[in-house]
């Protein structure tokens, strides 16, 4: 157990009993690998990276979080028979502004989770104090459990939060370290069942692929490895138990790199042709395309304009995604009652985290989060206007084409 004395709820220091919370946040030993540096942040922002007084977590915010968790989710598609939400978000734990800035941004993420109550939350660029805050009993700890990578090689990493009541892990989590990574990157995965539906298991994975343009070759290798892993897990399905494999995270991917990764992965596993892009599958909603937008998101104070779809959600459902998905989509549109042999599909897609944190003037992260609604084949959901539902036909084929051929993404 480690106590981070700079962060308190009331008068009690936050603690988290987890073996991975073992590195100080701000200063690693000279021999330890260092996280990549962030670009200069907003001009005039106070430098909170050095020693500072203890930060006290606002009780009104934690009280709101607990009230939200005690109520039903306030967004459509979050609950009900055969449906759930999944959230993926790079929450920027290594931003140069720490202390109160990190606390308030992390609380904003926690509050969003409390309102929408996703079954699984896939986080990237997490640092131990953020996990302490997220998993405290005063915030999300009573309702969510945490999965962390084994022996992370950097003082930041991926993590998965699972809803305690709705998600049940069916095996231990797995960590695959990318051996050639210069940034300690890895693939974290866990097998789960949602709402006791053992006939429709999921393998959920998250990763934070190698950053920067210069690491294109290594990033492509990492994504290819993740695609193969997805295809291999989806192939574990049988006629009465269809496994859906989902990969969501900050892939740092350019479209041509995804094409190259798919080609590389296909040499090892033909099943990668069944992997589709959830955003495309859900109709390619233009208002929810770019997850990295320096013109709108001012957290970095960038002097350039850049729009990229770095963050992605890919999935494979046997008989539903890929070239053979048309018939199963037709069954769903006809209102077939979900049962044995049903599979999960993406049914709505939106970007979140677009409101600045009150009293801070910054967004929760320099990335927008991905929020995907999922429906069991045959269980139609009513999506909100911002989270577009997929069209009745052609979604799977279009999503497959999206991964097979490059298209400019801005």
C-alpha positions as CSV (number, residue, x, y, z in Angstrom):
1,X,0.0,0.0,0.0
2,X,1.3,3.5,-0.9
3,X,-0.2,6.8,0.3
4,X,0.0,9.8,-1.9
5,X,0.0,12.5,0.8
6,X,-0.6,15.3,-1.7
7,X,-4.1,14.1,-2.4
8,X,-6.8,13.9,0.3
9,X,-10.5,13.3,0.6
10,X,-11.5,15.3,3.6
11,X,-8.9,14.5,6.3
12,X,-8.0,11.0,5.1
13,X,-5.2,10.3,2.7
14,X,-6.3,8.3,-0.4
15,X,-4.8,4.9,-0.7
16,X,-5.2,2.0,-3.1
17,X,-4.0,-1.5,-2.3
18,X,-2.5,-2.4,-5.7
19,X,1.0,-3.6,-6.4
20,X,1.3,-1.4,-9.5
21,X,1.1,1.9,-7.6
22,X,4.7,1.9,-6.8
23,X,6.3,4.9,-8.6
24,X,6.2,8.5,-7.5
25,X,4.2,10.6,-9.9
26,X,6.5,13.5,-10.7
27,X,10.1,12.3,-10.4
28,X,11.3,8.9,-11.5
29,X,14.8,7.6,-10.7
30,X,17.4,8.6,-13.3
31,X,17.8,5.0,-14.4
32,X,14.0,4.5,-15.0
33,X,12.5,5.0,-18.4
34,X,10.9,8.4,-18.8
35,X,7.4,9.0,-20.3
36,X,7.5,11.1,-23.5
37,X,7.4,14.8,-22.9
38,X,4.2,16.7,-23.6
39,X,4.0,19.8,-25.8
40,X,3.9,23.2,-24.0
41,X,0.5,23.7,-22.4
42,X,-1.8,26.7,-22.3
43,X,0.2,29.9,-21.7
44,X,-0.2,31.4,-18.2
45,X,-1.3,28.1,-16.6
46,X,0.2,27.9,-13.2
47,X,3.1,25.4,-13.0
48,X,1.8,22.8,-10.5
49,X,4.4,20.1,-11.3
50,X,6.7,20.9,-8.3
51,X,6.2,20.4,-4.5
52,X,2.9,21.8,-3.3
53,X,0.5,21.7,-0.4
54,X,-2.0,18.8,0.0
55,X,-4.9,19.0,-2.5
56,X,-8.3,18.5,-1.0
57,X,-11.0,16.8,-3.2
58,X,-14.2,18.9,-3.3
59,X,-16.9,17.2,-1.3
60,X,-19.7,18.5,-3.5
61,X,-18.2,16.8,-6.5
62,X,-17.8,13.4,-4.8
63,X,-21.3,13.7,-3.4
64,X,-22.6,14.3,-6.9
65,X,-20.7,11.2,-8.2
66,X,-22.2,9.0,-5.5
67,X,-25.7,10.3,-6.2
68,X,-25.3,9.6,-9.9
69,X,-24.1,6.1,-9.2
70,X,-27.1,5.5,-7.0
71,X,-29.5,6.5,-9.8
72,X,-30.1,4.9,-13.2
73,X,-27.9,6.0,-16.1
74,X,-29.0,9.2,-17.7
75,X,-28.2,8.3,-21.3
76,X,-30.0,6.0,-23.7
77,X,-28.4,2.7,-24.5
78,X,-26.6,2.4,-21.2
79,X,-28.8,-0.3,-19.7
80,X,-31.8,-2.5,-20.4
81,X,-32.0,-6.0,-21.9
82,X,-29.2,-6.8,-24.2
83,X,-27.4,-3.4,-24.2
84,X,-24.5,-1.6,-22.5
85,X,-22.0,1.3,-22.9
86,X,-18.3,1.1,-23.3
87,X,-16.0,4.1,-22.7
88,X,-12.4,4.4,-23.9
89,X,-10.4,7.5,-23.0
90,X,-6.8,8.7,-22.9
91,X,-7.0,10.7,-19.7
92,X,-3.6,12.4,-20.0
93,X,-2.1,11.5,-16.7
94,X,1.4,12.8,-17.8
95,X,0.3,16.3,-18.6
96,X,2.9,18.7,-17.2
97,X,0.3,20.4,-14.9
98,X,-0.2,18.0,-12.0
99,X,-1.6,18.6,-8.5
100,X,-5.0,20.3,-8.4
101,X,-5.2,20.3,-12.2
102,X,-4.8,16.5,-12.4
103,X,-7.2,16.0,-9.5
104,X,-10.0,18.2,-11.1
105,X,-9.6,16.7,-14.6
106,X,-9.7,13.1,-13.1
107,X,-12.8,14.0,-11.1
108,X,-14.4,15.2,-14.3
109,X,-13.8,11.8,-15.8
110,X,-15.2,10.1,-12.7
111,X,-18.3,12.2,-12.9
112,X,-18.9,11.4,-16.5
113,X,-18.6,7.7,-15.6
114,X,-21.0,8.1,-12.8
115,X,-23.6,9.7,-15.1
116,X,-23.3,7.2,-18.0
117,X,-22.3,4.1,-16.0
118,X,-20.5,2.1,-18.7
119,X,-20.0,-1.6,-18.2
120,X,-16.3,-1.2,-19.1
121,X,-14.0,1.8,-19.0
122,X,-10.8,1.5,-21.0
123,X,-8.3,4.1,-19.9
124,X,-4.9,5.0,-21.3
125,X,-2.1,7.2,-20.0
126,X,-3.1,6.6,-16.4
127,X,-0.9,7.4,-13.4
128,X,-1.3,5.9,-9.9
129,X,-2.8,9.0,-8.2
130,X,-5.6,9.0,-10.8
131,X,-6.4,5.4,-10.0
132,X,-6.4,6.2,-6.4
133,X,-8.9,8.9,-6.9
134,X,-11.1,6.9,-9.4
135,X,-11.2,3.8,-7.2
136,X,-11.7,5.5,-3.8
137,X,-14.9,4.6,-2.0
138,X,-15.9,8.2,-2.1
139,X,-15.9,8.2,-5.9
140,X,-16.2,5.0,-8.1
141,X,-14.7,2.3,-5.9
142,X,-18.0,0.9,-4.5
143,X,-19.3,0.3,-8.1
144,X,-16.2,-0.5,-10.2
145,X,-13.2,-2.8,-9.9
146,X,-9.9,-2.1,-11.6
147,X,-7.7,-4.2,-13.9
148,X,-4.0,-3.1,-14.3
149,X,-1.2,-4.4,-16.4
150,X,1.4,-6.8,-14.9
151,X,4.7,-5.1,-14.2
152,X,4.2,-1.9,-16.2
153,X,7.5,-0.5,-17.6
154,X,6.6,3.1,-17.2
155,X,5.0,5.1,-14.4
156,X,1.9,5.4,-16.6
157,X,-0.1,2.7,-18.3
158,X,-3.5,1.4,-19.4
159,X,-6.2,0.3,-17.0
160,X,-9.7,-1.2,-17.3
161,X,-12.6,-0.4,-14.9
162,X,-15.4,-3.0,-14.7
163,X,-18.9,-2.4,-13.4
164,X,-19.1,-4.7,-10.4
165,X,-22.8,-5.5,-10.8
166,X,-23.0,-5.9,-14.5
167,X,-19.6,-7.2,-15.7
168,X,-18.1,-10.5,-14.5
169,X,-14.5,-11.4,-15.4
170,X,-14.3,-15.0,-16.5
171,X,-10.6,-15.3,-16.3
172,X,-7.5,-13.5,-15.1
173,X,-6.4,-10.3,-17.1
174,X,-3.6,-10.6,-19.6
175,X,-0.7,-8.3,-20.3
176,X,1.3,-8.5,-23.5
177,X,4.2,-6.1,-23.4
178,X,5.5,-4.9,-26.8
179,X,9.1,-5.8,-26.4
180,X,10.5,-3.3,-29.0
181,X,8.5,-0.4,-27.5
182,X,10.6,2.6,-26.3
183,X,7.6,3.9,-24.3
184,X,6.6,0.9,-22.2
185,X,3.5,0.2,-24.3
186,X,1.4,-3.0,-23.9
187,X,-1.9,-4.7,-24.7
188,X,-4.2,-5.2,-21.7
189,X,-7.2,-7.6,-22.1
190,X,-9.7,-9.4,-20.0
191,X,-12.6,-11.8,-20.8
192,X,-16.0,-10.8,-19.4
193,X,-19.7,-11.6,-19.4
194,X,-22.3,-8.8,-19.3
195,X,-25.5,-9.2,-17.2
196,X,-24.9,-13.0,-16.9
197,X,-25.2,-13.6,-20.6
198,X,-22.7,-16.5,-20.8
199,X,-23.7,-17.3,-24.4
200,X,-22.4,-13.9,-25.5
201,X,-18.9,-13.4,-23.9
202,X,-16.6,-10.6,-24.7
203,X,-12.9,-10.1,-24.8
204,X,-12.1,-6.4,-24.2
205,X,-8.7,-5.0,-24.9
206,X,-7.0,-1.7,-24.7
207,X,-3.7,-0.3,-25.7
208,X,-1.8,2.9,-26.2
209,X,0.3,2.4,-29.3
210,X,3.7,4.0,-29.8
211,X,3.5,7.8,-30.1
212,X,4.9,10.3,-32.6
213,X,5.3,10.1,-36.4
214,X,8.8,8.8,-36.2
215,X,7.6,5.6,-34.5
216,X,5.4,4.6,-37.4
217,X,7.1,1.2,-38.0
218,X,6.9,0.1,-34.3
219,X,3.3,1.4,-34.0
220,X,2.2,-0.6,-37.1
221,X,3.7,-3.7,-35.6
222,X,1.9,-3.2,-32.3
223,X,-1.5,-2.6,-34.0
224,X,-0.9,-5.7,-36.2
225,X,-0.3,-7.8,-33.1
226,X,-3.4,-6.5,-31.5
227,X,-5.5,-7.3,-34.6
228,X,-4.2,-10.9,-34.6
229,X,-5.1,-11.2,-30.9
230,X,-8.6,-9.9,-31.6
231,X,-9.1,-12.4,-34.4
232,X,-7.8,-15.3,-32.4
233,X,-10.2,-14.6,-29.5
234,X,-13.2,-14.1,-31.8
235,X,-12.3,-17.5,-33.4
236,X,-13.0,-19.2,-30.0
237,X,-16.7,-18.9,-30.7
238,X,-18.9,-21.9,-31.4
239,X,-22.5,-21.9,-32.8
240,X,-24.1,-21.6,-29.3
241,X,-21.6,-19.1,-27.9
242,X,-20.4,-16.2,-30.0
243,X,-17.5,-14.3,-28.6
244,X,-17.1,-10.6,-29.5
245,X,-13.6,-9.2,-29.3
246,X,-13.3,-5.4,-28.8
247,X,-10.2,-3.3,-29.0
248,X,-10.5,0.4,-28.0
249,X,-7.7,2.8,-27.1
250,X,-5.3,5.5,-28.2
251,X,-3.8,3.8,-31.3
252,X,-2.1,7.0,-32.4
253,X,-3.0,5.6,-35.8
254,X,-3.0,7.2,-39.2
255,X,-5.2,5.5,-41.8
256,X,-2.4,4.2,-43.9
257,X,-0.8,2.6,-40.8
258,X,-4.0,0.7,-40.1
259,X,-4.0,-0.6,-43.7
260,X,-0.4,-1.7,-43.3
261,X,-1.1,-3.3,-39.9
262,X,-4.1,-5.2,-41.3
263,X,-1.9,-6.5,-44.2
264,X,0.8,-7.6,-41.8
265,X,-1.7,-9.3,-39.5
266,X,-3.4,-11.1,-42.4
267,X,-0.2,-13.0,-43.0
268,X,-0.6,-14.6,-39.6
269,X,-4.4,-14.8,-39.3
270,X,-7.1,-14.5,-42.0
271,X,-9.7,-13.7,-39.3
272,X,-8.5,-10.1,-39.2
273,X,-10.8,-9.5,-42.2
274,X,-13.7,-9.8,-39.7
275,X,-12.3,-6.8,-37.6
276,X,-14.3,-3.7,-38.3
277,X,-14.2,0.0,-37.2
278,X,-17.1,0.9,-34.8
279,X,-17.2,4.5,-35.9
280,X,-17.7,3.4,-39.6
281,X,-20.0,0.6,-38.6
282,X,-22.2,3.2,-36.8
283,X,-22.5,5.4,-40.0
284,X,-19.4,7.5,-39.7
285,X,-21.0,10.4,-37.8
286,X,-18.9,13.4,-38.9
287,X,-19.5,15.3,-35.6
288,X,-17.8,12.4,-33.8
289,X,-14.9,11.8,-36.1
290,X,-11.7,13.5,-34.8
291,X,-10.6,12.5,-31.3
292,X,-7.6,14.8,-31.4
293,X,-8.4,18.4,-32.4
294,X,-6.0,21.1,-31.3
295,X,-8.2,23.8,-32.7
296,X,-11.1,23.0,-30.3
297,X,-9.2,21.3,-27.5
298,X,-6.8,23.9,-26.1
299,X,-5.2,21.9,-23.3
300,X,-1.9,21.8,-25.0
301,X,-1.9,25.4,-26.2
302,X,-0.7,24.2,-29.6
303,X,0.2,26.8,-32.1
304,X,-0.8,24.6,-35.0
305,X,-4.2,23.1,-36.1
306,X,-4.4,19.3,-36.3
307,X,-7.4,17.0,-36.5
308,X,-6.8,13.2,-36.3
309,X,-8.7,10.1,-35.4
310,X,-6.0,8.7,-33.2
311,X,-8.4,6.9,-30.8
312,X,-10.3,4.0,-32.3
313,X,-12.7,1.2,-31.4
314,X,-12.4,-2.0,-33.4
315,X,-14.4,-5.1,-33.0
316,X,-15.0,-8.6,-34.3
317,X,-18.2,-10.6,-33.9
318,X,-18.4,-13.9,-35.8
319,X,-21.2,-13.8,-38.3
320,X,-22.0,-10.1,-37.5
321,X,-18.9,-8.0,-38.4
322,X,-17.0,-8.4,-41.6
323,X,-18.3,-9.7,-45.0
324,X,-20.8,-12.2,-43.4
325,X,-22.5,-9.6,-41.3
326,X,-25.4,-8.7,-43.6
327,X,-27.8,-11.5,-42.7
328,X,-27.3,-11.2,-39.0
329,X,-27.9,-7.4,-39.2
330,X,-31.1,-8.2,-41.1
331,X,-32.2,-10.4,-38.2
332,X,-31.5,-7.6,-35.8
333,X,-33.6,-5.1,-37.8
334,X,-36.5,-7.6,-37.8
335,X,-36.5,-7.6,-34.0
336,X,-35.4,-11.2,-33.4
337,X,-35.3,-11.9,-29.7
338,X,-31.7,-12.3,-28.5
339,X,-30.8,-15.8,-27.4
340,X,-28.2,-18.4,-27.9
341,X,-26.0,-17.6,-30.9
342,X,-26.5,-13.9,-30.5
343,X,-23.5,-11.6,-30.7
344,X,-22.7,-8.0,-29.6
345,X,-22.6,-5.2,-32.1
346,X,-21.8,-1.5,-32.0
347,X,-25.1,0.4,-32.1
348,X,-24.1,4.0,-31.3
349,X,-20.9,6.1,-31.3
350,X,-20.1,9.5,-29.8
351,X,-17.2,11.5,-28.5
352,X,-17.3,12.8,-24.9
353,X,-15.4,15.1,-22.7
354,X,-16.0,18.2,-24.7
355,X,-17.0,20.4,-21.8
356,X,-14.3,22.3,-19.9
357,X,-13.8,21.4,-16.2
358,X,-15.6,24.0,-14.0
359,X,-13.1,26.3,-12.2
360,X,-10.2,25.0,-14.3
361,X,-10.7,26.3,-17.8
362,X,-9.3,23.1,-19.3
363,X,-10.9,19.9,-20.7
364,X,-10.6,16.6,-18.9
365,X,-8.0,15.5,-21.4
366,X,-6.2,16.5,-24.6
367,X,-8.1,13.6,-26.2
368,X,-11.9,13.3,-26.5
369,X,-13.2,10.0,-25.1
370,X,-15.0,7.3,-27.2
371,X,-18.4,6.2,-25.9
372,X,-19.9,3.3,-27.8
373,X,-23.3,1.8,-27.2
374,X,-23.5,-2.0,-27.7
375,X,-26.6,-4.1,-28.4
376,X,-27.0,-7.9,-28.5
377,X,-28.0,-9.0,-32.0
378,X,-31.8,-8.7,-32.1
379,X,-32.0,-6.1,-29.3
380,X,-32.4,-2.8,-31.0
381,X,-31.6,0.3,-29.0
382,X,-32.8,3.9,-29.3
383,X,-29.7,6.0,-29.6
384,X,-29.4,9.6,-28.8
385,X,-29.1,12.1,-31.7
386,X,-25.4,12.5,-31.1
387,X,-24.6,8.8,-30.9
388,X,-25.6,7.6,-34.4
389,X,-27.0,4.1,-34.8
390,X,-25.8,2.0,-37.7
391,X,-27.9,1.9,-40.9
392,X,-30.0,-1.2,-41.5
393,X,-27.6,-2.5,-44.1
394,X,-24.0,-2.0,-45.3
395,X,-22.5,-0.9,-42.0
396,X,-20.3,-4.0,-41.6
397,X,-19.1,-4.0,-45.2
398,X,-18.3,-0.2,-45.1
399,X,-16.4,-0.7,-41.8
400,X,-14.4,-3.5,-43.3
401,X,-13.6,-1.3,-46.3
402,X,-12.6,1.5,-44.0
403,X,-9.8,-0.7,-42.5
404,X,-8.9,-2.2,-45.9
405,X,-8.2,1.0,-47.8
406,X,-6.8,4.3,-46.6
407,X,-8.8,7.5,-46.7
408,X,-7.7,11.0,-45.7
409,X,-8.6,11.9,-42.1
410,X,-7.5,15.5,-41.9
